[in-house]
Amino acid sequence: MDDSTQQPEAEQVGVAQAGVDQAGVDQGEAFVRLLLEHEPQVRAFLRGLLPTWNDVDEVIQEASLIAWRKFSDFEQGTAFGGWFLTIARFEALKHRRRIARTPLVFADDVWDLLSEESTADEPQPLYRQHLEKCLAKMHPDQREVLLKVHSAGVVMRDVAIQSGKSEQAFYKAIQRLRASLIECVSKSICIESV
């Protein structure tokens, strides 16, 4: 081979090392475009699973870094949104385990329900609409205490003391409220899907 045929090959290797594929598409730019396109849906999914927007931001950041590191493994032409959502879901599970000892975490049955509903192929998570309807149906005092214990920075023990109930009685009351909320959301979703 002469030098003229080797030059373009050498240029191609240099271009590939710079993050540009054979079609001339910058991989960094492709990743950012796909990430920006799909991040709002993934954020909505995560907000249904995590107690605060700060938690969502933390998980999105971690999932984005992992997706960037693994982007060379992503098969172009397949569903980036589903791929990124899977990474984000695993990161949310890891995050949940890290914060599991705080009172801000939903019970496992609530987590499972929210997770199932969040993976629906709808632009807005269906559970969110039904959850808001069911919260609106609750007695204002019950709704207030349930939302309070799931607010950022709130310690359930402190809310129990403020309520004048023993911790054990308060925890049981919260569990009953969660169970009734889950039942309401489940019924509401079933009725709408009929």
N, C-alpha and C positions, 0 to 999 in steps of 0.2 A: 504494500500500500504506500501511496505517496503521502506527503505531508498535508496536501489539500483535503484528502478524505478524512484524515485524523483530526483536523482542526474543528470541524463542526461537532464531532463526537466529544471532544474535550470541552467545547463550549456548552454542550448539553449537560455534561457532568457538572460543570460550574453552575449552570442555571439550576439544576436539581438541588445542589447543595445550598443554593440561596433561597430555597423554599418555593420554587416555581416548578410546576409539573410540565410534562411534555407538551401539553396544549397551550402553554404560556400563561396559565392561571396562577397567580400568587396564592399559595396555600394559606398564608396568614390572612389575606383579604377574604378568601373564600370562607374561612372559619368565622371571621368576625361577621360577615354578612349572614351566615346561617345562624349564628348565635343571636344576633340582634333580631332576626326574624322569629325565632322560636322562644326566646327568653320570656316574653310576657305570659305565654301559656304555661310554661314551666313554673314561673313565679306564682301564678294562680293555683296550680296544683299544689305547690309547696305550702302556700298560705293555708290551705285546707288541712295540712298535716302538722304544721308547726305553730306554736303558741303566739309568736310575735313576728313582726316584719323584720326585726333585727336578726332573728333566727333564719328567716328566709334569705336575707342578704348574705349571711354567713355561709349557708349551704349553697346558694347560687355561686358565690365566689369560689368555693372549694370544687364544686361540680364543673365550673368553667375551666379551672386549672387542670383538672383531670381530663376533661374532654380535649383540651388543647394538647396535652401530653400524648393522648391516644388518637389524635386526629389522623395520624398517618395510617392507623388501623381502620379508620372509618371508610366504608365502601361507598365511593361517590355514586350518586344516583339513588341511594337508598334513603330512607326516612331519617333525616338528621334529628327532627323533633322527637321521635320515639327513642332514638339512641341517646340523646341528651337527657330526656326525661328518665330513662332507666338509670343513668349515672346519677342524676339528681335524687332519685328515689332512694338509691343505696346510700348516698351521702346523708339524706334526711334520716334514714334509719340509724346510721352511725351517730349523727347529731343527737337523735332521740335517746340513744343509749348513754351518751355523755351527760345529758341533762335529766336522766330518768329519776334521779333522787330529788329533784325539785318538785314542788307541788303544782307546777305549771303544766305538767304533762297530762294529756288525756289518758284515760284508762285504755287498756288494750282493745276492748270491744269498740270504743269510739274511734281509736286509731284505725282499726281494720275497716270500719264502715266508711270513714273519711277517705281512706286509701282506695277502697273499691270504687267509690263514687268519683274520686278525682281522676281515675284512669278512664273514665267514660270518654267517648270520642266527640264530646260536645265542646264548643268554644268556651263556655262558662260552666264551671262545675255545677252539676244539677243539685248536689247536696246543699250548696250554699243558699240557694233560693228557699229550699224546704227548711233548712236550719233556721233561717231568718223568720220564716212564717211561724215555725214552732216556738221560737223564742218569744215572738210577739204574743202568742197565745198563753204563755206562762203568766202566773201572778207576778206583778212588778217586783215584789220583794224577792221572790225566788229567782227571777231572771237577773236581778241586780247582784245577788250573792253568787250565782253561778258564773256570771261574767267577771265579777270581782276576783274570784279565786283563779281565773285564767288570765289575769292581766299581768303584764310584765312587772317584775319586782315585788309581787305580792306573795307573802308567805301564808300558806293556808292556816297554820297554827295561830298566827296573829288574828286572822279573820274569825277563827273559831272562838278565840278569847273575847273579841269584840262582840260576838253574837251572844255571849253569855252561856254557851253550851260547852259541854266537855268536848275535848278533841275527838274522842271516839264517836260521840253522838253527831258531831258536826260532819265528820268524814262520811258517816253512814247517810246523813241527809244529802250530802253532795252526791254520793253514789246513786241514791234514789232519783235525784234530779237529773243526773246524766242518763240513767236508764230510761226515765220517762221521755227525755229529749230524743234519745235514740229511737225509742218506740214510735214517737210522733213523726220523726223524719222518715222512718221506714214505711209507716202507713201512708204518709203523704206522697212518697215516691211511688208506692204501689198503686195508689189511687190514680195518680197522673199517668202512669204507664199503661193503664187499662184502656 
